[in-house]
């Protein structure tokens, strides 16, 4: 059949001057006359035929059996990570080990450079030697892979810069332009501020002055990661947000809280919203109270001067504890993107009831550790630590009772506690369910404990469920038993470090696990009144608990007055 051939029509007994087929019964393949005007109304049939005419057949792809069960991972763009404070403790302990692991596991792009910024008179070789020494001590996987380290080290460059010298930032522009051209990084820059918080505003302002914040129209992105603490109270947090907002858009700012990168914290979202059996009971009708514990067995670890200005309230309550609380109490987000997720977290923080002056005195307990024993070794008290005032009033322990004033959680207390020099290192979220309404098995020798769901965040990541069961044998004897799930035994893979997860997310542009400006300010709005209330009280009787114990006795009374007690971890 040639290109000019005409398809045969169906035979019909209609008159010669009549149409072969009535228009209302014409098959879909018959061309439909287009409307005379493009603005004329078009029927669903018109639109469907027009769309089918525009579609191109998609060739069938052959199935690849090797990809079964795998999912495609996003790959980070070629980029330059500018690490301010590269010679400091945080960079050596956390940031560089995380970057090395990402490089070793092929999760970073080939065209990737770490530009290490510091004030010391180093060169590339000296810094690389120091970093290798730190990796041999702090790397998650040891021994080091020599080939991977040499390849990664070749991507590390050192640049001396004084944060207080504007001329040094002008020179930085030239250095960055040279790296972009040499490494084909397309102008993609991630600035990581691993410095003292006092330097945050100055560094941001200088980056803006020299134009290193500008994103290019052809695709080069600019992002900034800011470590905690983000401010030291509500006023300073608002001021810092304002200074950062003068230079970077909110979508470019990644405020890091490493607890949000922990595998079990991320799994909390899947646990809640990926399983249909928990949502019906995740409310005030079935839950009696919730306990969130962040316990540390270490002291201030030669960071006395820093901790003197921070304390447990600023170091843990304002960020880690309230972040975990918001994840437990949040409503299901409409979608799993960054803004939808953070919108729900902000709602929880805003719904935390403001404590009255009487509640500030009764619902918040602070403490400071004295000499004692931890892990069968004697340890000194906080006031004997280096760089600590012998008469210090800084709290190393805080416990607080909060309520979320919304329909789901009204009347359910959230008990939060954190402290240093406690018996063990552990982070756990305990969901305590209500007792059964009717004691049916009264002949049992003992009553089983109410159901409990414990989510262990560290060190043994996992989830435990406690419920009642009959003891084998004659009669009815009910005891509490547990079902325990651990990541190590279930998946037989090592969980990535939180910094690995968060740095990779920042390179990918995924802000889901980073805090937003309104979230930070909302958390400070709840914690600042607590700190300010202590200024109006007499000097506390510190130390108030021995190292190696679970905190001051007043913390036990916080729960005991309502007939509850802290879960034994």
RODO-2510 file (C-alpha; in nm, 4 decimals, decimal comma):
residues 569
     n   res          X          Y          Z
     1     x     0,0000     0,0000     0,0000
     2     x     0,1524     0,3322    -0,1061
     3     x     0,1535     0,6531     0,0942
     4     x    -0,1343     0,7803    -0,1224
     5     x    -0,3552     0,4764    -0,0728
     6     x    -0,6967     0,5442     0,0741
     7     x    -0,8364     0,3066     0,3369
     8     x    -1,1519     0,1194     0,2349
     9     x    -1,4745     0,2284     0,3879
    10     x    -1,7393    -0,0011     0,5285
    11     x    -2,0161    -0,0857     0,2828
    12     x    -2,3579     0,0542     0,3585
    13     x    -2,7043     0,0634     0,2087
    14     x    -2,7382     0,4337     0,2697
    15     x    -2,8127     0,6697    -0,0132
    16     x    -2,5132     0,7893    -0,2174
    17     x    -2,5333     1,1416    -0,0846
    18     x    -2,5693     1,0306     0,2786
    19     x    -2,2687     0,9854     0,5102
    20     x    -2,1316     0,6336     0,5336
    21     x    -2,1597     0,6273     0,9106
    22     x    -2,3668     0,8509     1,1333
    23     x    -2,1430     1,0940     1,3237
    24     x    -2,2709     0,9855     1,6618
    25     x    -2,1776     0,6207     1,5934
    26     x    -1,8415     0,6796     1,4267
    27     x    -1,5574     0,4693     1,5683
    28     x    -1,2730     0,6461     1,7591
    29     x    -1,0289     0,5953     1,4720
    30     x    -1,2352     0,8201     1,2465
    31     x    -1,0794     1,1710     1,2363
    32     x    -1,2909     1,4147     1,4295
    33     x    -1,3310     1,7595     1,2863
    34     x    -1,1386     2,0167     1,4884
    35     x    -1,3244     2,3103     1,6388
    36     x    -1,3320     2,6136     1,4184
    37     x    -1,1866     2,8314     1,6925
    38     x    -0,9160     2,7326     1,9338
    39     x    -1,1125     2,8981     2,2140
    40     x    -1,4254     2,6936     2,1384
    41     x    -1,5271     2,4352     2,4002
    42     x    -1,3854     2,0882     2,3445
    43     x    -1,5424     1,7636     2,4583
    44     x    -1,3682     1,4911     2,6537
    45     x    -1,3603     1,2855     2,3351
    46     x    -1,1980     1,5723     2,1430
    47     x    -0,9287     1,6082     2,4078
    48     x    -0,8642     1,2334     2,4273
    49     x    -0,8202     1,1994     2,0502
    50     x    -0,5936     1,5036     2,0399
    51     x    -0,3781     1,3665     2,3196
    52     x    -0,3501     1,0237     2,1553
    53     x    -0,2317     1,1909     1,8384
    54     x     0,0518     1,3651     2,0279
    55     x     0,1701     1,0573     2,2154
    56     x     0,4637     0,8656     2,0809
    57     x     0,4798     0,4906     2,1330
    58     x     0,7228     0,3988     2,4080
    59     x     0,9537     0,1110     2,3171
    60     x     0,9305    -0,1807     2,5590
    61     x     1,2315    -0,2018     2,7861
    62     x     1,3915    -0,5367     2,8459
    63     x     1,3810    -0,6454     3,2082
    64     x     1,7174    -0,6592     3,3802
    65     x     1,7129    -0,9434     3,6344
    66     x     2,0183    -0,7960     3,8078
    67     x     1,8162    -0,4909     3,9148
    68     x     1,5392    -0,6904     4,0835
    69     x     1,5020    -0,5851     4,4450
    70     x     1,7214    -0,2779     4,4001
    71     x     1,6218     0,0855     4,3912
    72     x     1,7915     0,3676     4,2115
    73     x     1,9816     0,6012     4,4428
    74     x     2,0190     0,9690     4,3689
    75     x     2,3745     1,0718     4,2983
    76     x     2,5124     1,3960     4,4383
    77     x     2,6203     1,6594     4,1885
    78     x     2,9896     1,7390     4,1346
    79     x     3,0617     1,9911     4,4070
    80     x     3,3035     2,1571     4,6482
    81     x     3,2535     2,1213     5,0235
    82     x     3,4076     2,4225     5,1966
    83     x     3,4795     2,3162     5,5540
    84     x     3,5267     2,6129     5,7869
    85     x     3,7017     2,5078     6,1076
    86     x     3,8749     2,2128     5,9405
    87     x     4,1473     2,1955     6,2069
    88     x     3,8964     2,1784     6,4925
    89     x     3,7683     1,8905     6,7020
    90     x     3,4307     1,8549     6,5275
    91     x     3,5866     1,8293     6,1828
    92     x     3,8360     1,5642     6,2969
    93     x     3,5899     1,3569     6,5007
    94     x     3,2769     1,3697     6,2858
    95     x     3,2850     1,5553     5,9548
    96     x     3,5988     1,4130     5,7919
    97     x     3,5294     1,0516     5,9079
    98     x     3,1779     1,0822     5,7599
    99     x     3,3123     1,2157     5,4292
   100     x     3,5722     0,9387     5,4151
   101     x     3,3034     0,6719     5,4613
   102     x     3,0870     0,8299     5,1916
   103     x     3,3855     0,8306     4,9560
   104     x     3,4828     0,4727     5,0451
   105     x     3,1317     0,3489     4,9698
   106     x     3,1107     0,5387     4,6384
   107     x     2,8358     0,7748     4,7516
   108     x     3,0219     1,0925     4,6570
   109     x     3,0695     1,2139     4,3005
   110     x     3,4063     1,1658     4,1327
   111     x     3,4396     1,5428     4,0808
   112     x     3,4372     1,6266     4,4502
   113     x     3,6739     1,8482     4,6501
   114     x     3,7012     1,9285     5,0209
   115     x     3,8422     2,2783     5,0672
   116     x     3,9575     2,2810     5,4297
   117     x     3,9562     2,6295     5,5846
   118     x     4,1611     2,7071     5,8949
   119     x     4,3786     2,9746     6,0550
   120     x     4,6881     2,7622     6,1069
   121     x     4,9980     2,7719     5,8884
   122     x     4,9375     2,4347     5,7279
   123     x     4,9760     2,3000     5,3780
   124     x     4,7899     2,0145     5,2093
   125     x     5,0358     1,7460     5,3232
   126     x     5,0366     1,8499     5,6907
   127     x     4,6582     1,8618     5,7104
   128     x     4,6187     1,5274     5,5359
   129     x     4,8585     1,3638     5,7828
   130     x     4,6605     1,5044     6,0764
   131     x     4,3317     1,3903     5,9281
   132     x     4,4629     1,0403     5,8677
   133     x     4,5675     1,0184     6,2323
   134     x     4,2182     1,1252     6,3363
   135     x     4,0572     0,8736     6,1012
   136     x     4,2645     0,5926     6,2497
   137     x     4,1066     0,6852     6,5827
   138     x     3,7511     0,7924     6,4962
   139     x     3,6591     0,6150     6,1718
   140     x     3,3512     0,3934     6,1923
   141     x     3,5242     0,1195     5,9915
   142     x     3,8783     0,0197     6,0818
   143     x     4,1428    -0,0454     5,9677
   144     x     4,1498     0,2233     5,7000
   145     x     4,1359     0,1240     5,3369
   146     x     4,4686     0,2640     5,2145
   147     x     4,3578     0,2904     4,8527
   148     x     4,0343     0,4658     4,9495
   149     x     4,2206     0,7026     5,1825
   150     x     4,4785     0,7982     4,9199
   151     x     4,2044     0,8648     4,6674
   152     x     4,0034     1,0683     4,9197
   153     x     4,3078     1,2571     5,0482
   154     x     4,3899     1,3737     4,6970
   155     x     4,0576     1,5612     4,7050
   156     x     4,1449     1,7526     5,0245
   157     x     4,3011     2,0960     4,9921
   158     x     4,3942     2,3424     5,2630
   159     x     4,3418     2,7174     5,2530
   160     x     4,4440     2,9511     5,5330
   161     x     4,1805     3,2110     5,6174
   162     x     4,1199     3,4458     5,9098
   163     x     3,7477     3,4849     5,9727
   164     x     3,8023     3,8439     6,0900
   165     x     3,9946     3,9501     5,7772
   166     x     3,7665     4,0516     5,4866
   167     x     4,0579     4,0405     5,2406
   168     x     4,0915     3,6671     5,2999
   169     x     3,7362     3,6139     5,1744
   170     x     3,8184     3,8080     4,8581
   171     x     4,1066     3,5667     4,8017
   172     x     3,8691     3,2755     4,8677
   173     x     3,6616     3,3774     4,5641
   174     x     3,9666     3,3336     4,3405
   175     x     4,0443     2,9952     4,4949
   176     x     3,6852     2,8754     4,4468
   177     x     3,6768     2,9902     4,0839
   178     x     3,9971     2,7974     4,0175
   179     x     3,8600     2,4786     4,1737
   180     x     3,5328     2,5071     3,9815
   181     x     3,7182     2,5283     3,6509
   182     x     3,9677     2,2557     3,7360
   183     x     3,7210     2,0041     3,8831
   184     x     3,4147     2,0826     3,6700
   185     x     3,2061     2,1279     3,9839
   186     x     2,9587     2,3557     3,8003
   187     x     2,9704     2,6124     4,0792
   188     x     2,8030     2,3776     4,3325
   189     x     2,9233     2,4781     4,6790
   190     x     2,8326     2,3393     5,0215
   191     x     2,9638     2,5585     5,3041
   192     x     2,9972     2,3707     5,6325
   193     x     3,0401     2,5839     5,9470
   194     x     3,2193     2,3592     6,1982
   195     x     3,3410     2,6607     6,3957
   196     x     3,2591     2,8302     6,7224
   197     x     2,9001     2,9617     6,7137
   198     x     3,0294     3,3160     6,7655
   199     x     3,1804     3,3034     6,4140
   200     x     2,8625     3,1979     6,2316
   201     x     2,7245     3,5453     6,1597
   202     x     3,0626     3,6888     6,0494
   203     x     3,1324     3,4023     5,8069
   204     x     2,7830     3,4244     5,6568
   205     x     2,8107     3,8010     5,6141
   206     x     3,1479     3,7734     5,4387
   207     x     3,0244     3,4996     5,2065
   208     x     2,7416     3,7300     5,1075
   209     x     2,9683     4,0317     5,0631
   210     x     3,1915     3,8538     4,8119
   211     x     2,8996     3,6913     4,6326
   212     x     2,9709     3,3287     4,7182
   213     x     2,6064     3,2825     4,8098
   214     x     2,4777     3,3544     4,4587
   215     x     2,3315     3,0591     4,2746
   216     x     2,3921     3,0539     3,9015
   217     x     2,1129     3,0464     3,6488
   218     x     2,2773     2,7599     3,4622
   219     x     2,2457     2,5340     3,7638
   220     x     2,5177     2,5946     4,0214
   221     x     2,3688     2,5686     4,3724
   222     x     2,4961     2,7157     4,7015
   223     x     2,4009     2,5692     5,0407
   224     x     2,5215     2,6233     5,3953
   225     x     2,5263     2,3792     5,6879
   226     x     2,5224     2,5406     6,0329
   227     x     2,6058     2,3346     6,3408
   228     x     2,4322     2,3647     6,6749
   229     x     2,3924     2,5462     6,9047
   230     x     2,1929     2,7836     6,6858
   231     x     2,1780     3,0725     6,9297
   232     x     2,1820     3,0515     7,3087
   233     x     1,8271     3,1787     7,3708
   234     x     1,5232     3,2947     7,1758
   235     x     1,6528     3,6467     7,1142
   236     x     1,9911     3,5316     6,9834
   237     x     1,8285     3,2637     6,7645
   238     x     1,5986     3,5217     6,6040
   239     x     1,8956     3,7526     6,5500
   240     x     2,1066     3,4776     6,3922
   241     x     1,8178     3,3708     6,1680
   242     x     1,7863     3,7310     6,0564
   243     x     2,1591     3,7591     5,9784
   244     x     2,1627     3,4328     5,7864
   245     x     1,8437     3,5322     5,6028
   246     x     2,0083     3,8488     5,4747
   247     x     2,2478     3,6352     5,2686
   248     x     2,0934     3,2920     5,2099
   249     x     1,7372     3,1936     5,1325
   250     x     1,5770     2,9535     5,3780
   251     x     1,5899     2,6782     5,1158
   252     x     1,9705     2,7131     5,1120
   253     x     2,0136     2,6822     5,4917
   254     x     2,0646     2,3423     5,6588
   255     x     2,0669     2,3629     6,0400
   256     x     2,2106     2,0322     6,1505
   257     x     2,1033     1,8273     6,4520
   258     x     2,2889     1,4983     6,4277
   259     x     2,0227     1,3113     6,6268
   260     x     1,7863     1,3441     6,3320
   261     x     2,0330     1,1504     6,1169
   262     x     2,0418     0,8449     6,3420
   263     x     1,9009     0,5352     6,1763
   264     x     1,6425     0,4626     6,4466
   265     x     1,5154     0,8211     6,4470
   266     x     1,4661     0,8034     6,0706
   267     x     1,2977     0,4663     6,1118
   268     x     1,0553     0,6212     6,3596
   269     x     0,8763     0,7858     6,0671
   270     x     0,8506     0,4540     5,8832
   271     x     0,7422     0,2779     6,2012
   272     x     0,4625     0,5271     6,2615
   273     x     0,3378     0,5943     5,9110
   274     x     0,4333     0,2755     5,7273
   275     x     0,2414     0,0363     5,9542
   276     x    -0,1348     0,0449     5,9807
   277     x    -0,1600    -0,1214     6,3218
   278     x    -0,0085     0,1630     6,5267
   279     x    -0,1949     0,4725     6,4080
   280     x    -0,5317     0,3755     6,5687
   281     x    -0,3696     0,3476     6,9135
   282     x    -0,1234     0,6400     6,8811
   283     x    -0,3313     0,8843     7,0874
   284     x    -0,4528     0,9861     7,4316
   285     x    -0,7164     0,7093     7,4437
   286     x    -0,4572     0,4342     7,4607
   287     x    -0,1296     0,5959     7,5726
   288     x    -0,0769     0,6849     7,9374
   289     x     0,2474     0,8819     7,9026
   290     x     0,5704     0,9004     7,7037
   291     x     0,9293     0,9090     7,8333
   292     x     1,2250     1,0288     7,6278
   293     x     1,5702     0,9731     7,7757
   294     x     1,9105     1,0851     7,6490
   295     x     2,1680     0,9555     7,8972
   296     x     2,5445     0,9968     7,8795
   297     x     2,8013     0,8240     8,0971
   298     x     3,0772     1,0697     8,0048
   299     x     3,1414     1,4067     8,1652
   300     x     3,2202     1,7313     7,9854
   301     x     3,5299     1,5767     7,8190
   302     x     3,7668     1,8765     7,8410
   303     x     3,4967     2,1091     7,7122
   304     x     3,4412     2,2829     8,0430
   305     x     3,4429     2,6391     7,9107
   306     x     3,1917     2,5499     7,6381
   307     x     2,9633     2,3619     7,8755
   308     x     2,9706     2,6413     8,1324
   309     x     2,7888     2,8630     7,8797
   310     x     2,5609     2,5875     7,7529
   311     x     2,4395     2,3422     8,0135
   312     x     2,2048     2,0507     7,9602
   313     x     1,9074     2,2722     7,8724
   314     x     2,0803     2,4385     7,5772
   315     x     2,2936     2,1392     7,4795
   316     x     2,0178     1,8748     7,4673
   317     x     1,6712     1,9903     7,5734
   318     x     1,6327     2,2691     7,3161
   319     x     1,7343     2,0517     7,0225
   320     x     1,7674     1,6731     7,0634
   321     x     1,4871     1,6111     7,3125
   322     x     1,2324     1,8456     7,1573
   323     x     1,3161     1,7094     6,8122
   324     x     1,2468     1,3535     6,9262
   325     x     0,9287     1,4673     7,0968
   326     x     0,8028     1,6359     6,7799
   327     x     0,8671     1,3226     6,5735
   328     x     0,6701     1,1095     6,8205
   329     x     0,3773     1,3494     6,8482
   330     x     0,3492     1,4858     6,4914
   331     x     0,0532     1,4236     6,2637
   332     x     0,1041     1,2343     5,9351
   333     x     0,2413     1,4779     5,6743
   334     x     0,0530     1,5165     5,3472
   335     x     0,3665     1,4185     5,1544
   336     x     0,7133     1,3043     5,2482
   337     x     0,8940     1,6160     5,1331
   338     x     1,0965     1,8469     5,3548
   339     x     0,8457     2,1270     5,4072
   340     x     0,5455     1,9002     5,4675
   341     x     0,7415     1,7017     5,7260
   342     x     0,8750     2,0089     5,9036
   343     x     0,5354     2,1789     5,8990
   344     x     0,3964     1,9004     6,1173
   345     x     0,6931     1,9128     6,3545
   346     x     0,6504     2,2868     6,3999
   347     x     0,2836     2,2359     6,4859
   348     x     0,3831     2,0061     6,7716
   349     x     0,6386     2,2491     6,9132
   350     x     0,3898     2,5338     6,8976
   351     x     0,1293     2,3162     7,0713
   352     x     0,3541     2,2516     7,3723
   353     x     0,1827     2,4345     7,6528
   354     x     0,3699     2,7263     7,8048
   355     x     0,4641     2,6563     8,1641
   356     x     0,3280     2,8891     8,4319
   357     x     0,5620     3,0161     8,7044
   358     x     0,4329     2,7449     8,9386
   359     x     0,4868     2,4774     8,6709
   360     x     0,8381     2,6042     8,6027
   361     x     0,9170     2,5274     8,9650
   362     x     0,7299     2,1958     8,9873
   363     x     0,7608     2,0456     8,6379
   364     x     1,1307     2,1119     8,5704
   365     x     1,4173     1,9576     8,7672
   366     x     1,7834     2,0456     8,7201
   367     x     2,0918     1,8890     8,8714
   368     x     2,4695     1,8766     8,8660
   369     x     2,6852     1,5691     8,9157
   370     x     2,9322     1,5354     9,1953
   371     x     3,2147     1,2822     9,2470
   372     x     3,1169     0,9193     9,2090
   373     x     3,1750     0,5948     9,0224
   374     x     3,1036     0,5178     8,6561
   375     x     3,1808     0,1784     8,5040
   376     x     3,3586     0,0769     8,8262
   377     x     3,5976     0,3726     8,8000
   378     x     3,6087     0,6799     9,0248
   379     x     3,5280     1,0087     8,8512
   380     x     3,5404     1,3655     8,9727
   381     x     3,2494     1,6040     9,0009
   382     x     3,1574     1,8698     8,7492
   383     x     3,3020     2,1521     8,9599
   384     x     3,6391     1,9747     8,9586
   385     x     3,6502     1,9493     8,5786
   386     x     3,9039     2,1657     8,3871
   387     x     3,7841     2,5163     8,2920
   388     x     3,4804     2,4905     8,5218
   389     x     3,4007     2,7438     8,7935
   390     x     3,4402     2,5763     9,1376
   391     x     3,1065     2,7372     9,2320
   392     x     2,9366     2,6710     8,9000
   393     x     2,5566     2,6690     8,8799
   394     x     2,5498     2,5121     8,5351
   395     x     2,3131     2,2156     8,5128
   396     x     2,4432     1,8835     8,3823
   397     x     2,1010     1,7183     8,4220
   398     x     1,7503     1,8344     8,3392
   399     x     1,4137     1,6620     8,3493
   400     x     1,0886     1,8267     8,2435
   401     x     0,7202     1,7464     8,2064
   402     x     0,5447     1,8848     7,8983
   403     x     0,2011     1,8464     7,7448
   404     x     0,0937     1,8895     7,3827
   405     x    -0,2330     2,0818     7,3673
   406     x    -0,4048     1,9248     7,0682
   407     x    -0,6763     1,6701     6,9985
   408     x    -0,4445     1,3714     6,9773
   409     x    -0,2378     1,4267     7,2910
   410     x    -0,4420     1,6397     7,5305
   411     x    -0,3761     1,5208     7,8862
   412     x    -0,0846     1,2900     7,7964
   413     x     0,2361     1,3963     7,9752
   414     x     0,5700     1,3823     7,7963
   415     x     0,8603     1,3321     8,0375
   416     x     1,1985     1,4380     7,8976
   417     x     1,5326     1,3878     8,0718
   418     x     1,9002     1,4123     7,9875
   419     x     2,2168     1,4141     8,1924
   420     x     2,5871     1,3535     8,2056
   421     x     2,7708     1,1024     8,4236
   422     x     2,4681     0,8733     8,4368
   423     x     2,5197     0,4940     8,4722
   424     x     2,5193     0,4228     8,0982
   425     x     2,5000     0,5766     7,7538
   426     x     2,1501     0,5278     7,6177
   427     x     1,8849     0,7104     7,4186
   428     x     1,5324     0,5725     7,4251
   429     x     1,1722     0,6676     7,3550
   430     x     0,9290     0,4743     7,5759
   431     x     0,5592     0,4706     7,4853
   432     x     0,3723     0,3610     7,7984
   433     x     0,0217     0,2338     7,7191
   434     x    -0,2692     0,2427     7,9610
   435     x    -0,3647    -0,0538     8,1759
   436     x    -0,6386    -0,2855     8,0598
   437     x    -0,9789    -0,1535     8,1730
   438     x    -1,0790    -0,4774     8,3458
   439     x    -0,8604    -0,7235     8,5374
   440     x    -0,9874    -1,0494     8,3951
   441     x    -0,7185    -1,2883     8,5216
   442     x    -0,7464    -1,2170     8,8921
   443     x    -0,6239    -1,5620     8,9908
   444     x    -0,2812    -1,4888     8,8430
   445     x     0,0033    -1,4728     9,0945
   446     x     0,1002    -1,1265     8,9682
   447     x    -0,0449    -0,8577     8,7455
   448     x     0,1471    -0,8027     8,4220
   449     x     0,2859    -0,4582     8,3568
   450     x     0,0963    -0,2406     8,1096
   451     x     0,2044    -0,2691     7,7475
   452     x     0,5176    -0,0766     7,6577
   453     x     0,6776     0,0126     7,3275
   454     x     1,0450     0,1124     7,3611
   455     x     1,2372     0,2564     7,0669
   456     x     1,6111     0,2362     7,1335
   457     x     1,8061     0,4989     6,9412
   458     x     2,1496     0,4155     7,0828
   459     x     2,3605     0,2203     7,1431
   460     x     2,1696    -0,1021     7,0555
   461     x     1,9339     0,0332     6,7894
   462     x     1,6034    -0,1491     6,7907
   463     x     1,2411    -0,1674     6,9019
   464     x     1,0965    -0,3635     7,1936
   465     x     0,7302    -0,4443     7,2641
   466     x     0,6190    -0,5687     7,6071
   467     x     0,2934    -0,7570     7,6535
   468     x     0,1352    -1,0148     7,8842
   469     x     0,1476    -1,3901     7,8214
   470     x     0,0496    -1,7063     8,0087
   471     x     0,3250    -1,8998     8,1813
   472     x     0,3271    -2,2652     8,0645
   473     x     0,1740    -2,5015     8,3160
   474     x    -0,1480    -2,5641     8,5037
   475     x    -0,3618    -2,2724     8,6060
   476     x    -0,3438    -1,9134     8,4842
   477     x    -0,0268    -1,7253     8,5621
   478     x     0,0278    -1,4135     8,3480
   479     x     0,3733    -1,2607     8,3091
   480     x     0,5207    -0,9806     8,1005
   481     x     0,7270    -1,0896     7,8012
   482     x     0,8997    -0,8944     7,5263
   483     x     0,9435    -0,9094     7,1520
   484     x     1,2724    -0,7488     7,0559
   485     x     1,3890    -0,6282     6,7168
   486     x     1,7473    -0,5104     6,6644
   487     x     1,8931    -0,3632     6,3484
   488     x     2,2162    -0,5576     6,3719
   489     x     2,0531    -0,9014     6,3809
   490     x     1,7664    -0,8222     6,1423
   491     x     1,9597    -0,6623     5,8576
   492     x     2,3192    -0,7769     5,9269
   493     x     2,4531    -0,4452     5,7996
   494     x     2,6170    -0,1558     5,9794
   495     x     2,4049     0,1549     6,0120
   496     x     2,5666     0,4682     5,8705
   497     x     2,6781     0,7356     6,1092
   498     x     2,4343     1,0246     6,1488
   499     x     2,6810     1,2672     5,9944
   500     x     2,7159     1,0480     5,6870
   501     x     2,3408     1,0592     5,6342
   502     x     2,3060     1,4314     5,6920
   503     x     2,6045     1,5424     5,4832
   504     x     2,4874     1,3301     5,1920
   505     x     2,1349     1,4730     5,2261
   506     x     2,2767     1,8265     5,2191
   507     x     2,4706     1,7468     4,9007
   508     x     2,1526     1,6042     4,7489
   509     x     1,9455     1,9049     4,8532
   510     x     1,7151     1,7067     5,0845
   511     x     1,6337     1,9185     5,3914
   512     x     1,3892     1,6734     5,5529
   513     x     1,6188     1,5947     5,8470
   514     x     1,7333     1,9525     5,9052
   515     x     1,5597     2,2103     6,1218
   516     x     1,3881     2,5155     5,9795
   517     x     1,4059     2,8705     6,1177
   518     x     1,0571     2,8664     6,2713
   519     x     1,1277     2,5261     6,4246
   520     x     1,4432     2,6529     6,5964
   521     x     1,2702     2,9629     6,7259
   522     x     0,9727     2,7615     6,8475
   523     x     1,1994     2,5310     7,0477
   524     x     1,3821     2,8258     7,2027
   525     x     1,0470     2,9830     7,2901
   526     x     0,9782     2,6802     7,5129
   527     x     1,3240     2,6510     7,6707
   528     x     1,4201     3,0165     7,7245
   529     x     1,1537     3,0768     7,9947
   530     x     1,2922     2,7783     8,1853
   531     x     1,6452     2,9179     8,1816
   532     x     1,5268     3,2676     8,2719
   533     x     1,3213     3,1368     8,5645
   534     x     1,6398     3,0044     8,7279
   535     x     1,7798     3,3560     8,7415
   536     x     1,5056     3,4545     8,9865
   537     x     1,5662     3,1572     9,2152
   538     x     1,8247     3,1245     9,4931
   539     x     2,1508     2,9464     9,4244
   540     x     2,0809     2,5721     9,3779
   541     x     2,2263     2,3128     9,6148
   542     x     2,4768     2,1649     9,3714
   543     x     2,6013     1,8988     9,3309
   544     x     2,2661     1,7245     9,3605
   545     x     2,3482     1,3718     9,2383
   546     x     2,6459     1,1421     9,2437
   547     x     2,8158     1,0451     8,9204
   548     x     2,6974     0,6973     8,8230
   549     x     2,3394     0,7454     8,9463
   550     x     2,0255     0,8310     8,7495
   551     x     2,0064     1,1929     8,8568
   552     x     1,8665     1,3882     9,1531
   553     x     1,5893     1,2451     9,3689
   554     x     1,3623     1,5322     9,2681
   555     x     1,3491     1,3842     8,9156
   556     x     1,1934     1,0663     9,0554
   557     x     0,9397     1,2784     9,2390
   558     x     0,8413     1,4446     8,9112
   559     x     0,6757     1,1172     8,8077
   560     x     0,5999     0,9711     9,1506
   561     x     0,3493     1,2435     9,2347
   562     x     0,1295     1,1110     8,9517
   563     x     0,1844     0,7460     9,0364
   564     x     0,4462     0,6851     8,7677
   565     x     0,8160     0,6090     8,7606
   566     x     1,1049     0,6343     8,5181
   567     x     1,1605     0,3291     8,3058
   568     x     1,4706     0,1351     8,4039
   569     x     1,7013     0,1367     8,1016
***
